[in-house]
Amino acid sequence: EKWKKMIKDAGGVFHAKTKK
């Protein structure tokens, strides 16, 4: 579903930021 992909993408961005 569209919203699931959006959440997954947002989670990826958040994860990348916390890794920095």
C-alpha positions as CSV (number, residue, x, y, z in Angstrom):
1,E,0.0,0.0,0.0
2,K,1.0,3.6,-0.7
3,W,1.1,4.8,2.9
4,K,3.1,1.7,4.0
5,K,5.8,2.7,1.5
6,M,5.7,6.3,2.7
7,I,6.2,5.1,6.3
8,K,9.0,2.8,5.2
9,D,10.8,5.6,3.3
10,A,10.4,8.0,6.2
11,G,11.8,5.3,8.6
12,G,14.8,4.9,6.3
13,V,15.4,8.7,6.3
14,F,15.1,8.8,10.1
15,H,17.4,5.8,10.5
16,A,20.0,7.4,8.2
17,K,19.9,10.6,10.3
18,T,20.3,8.8,13.6
19,K,23.2,6.9,12.2
20,K,25.1,10.1,11.4
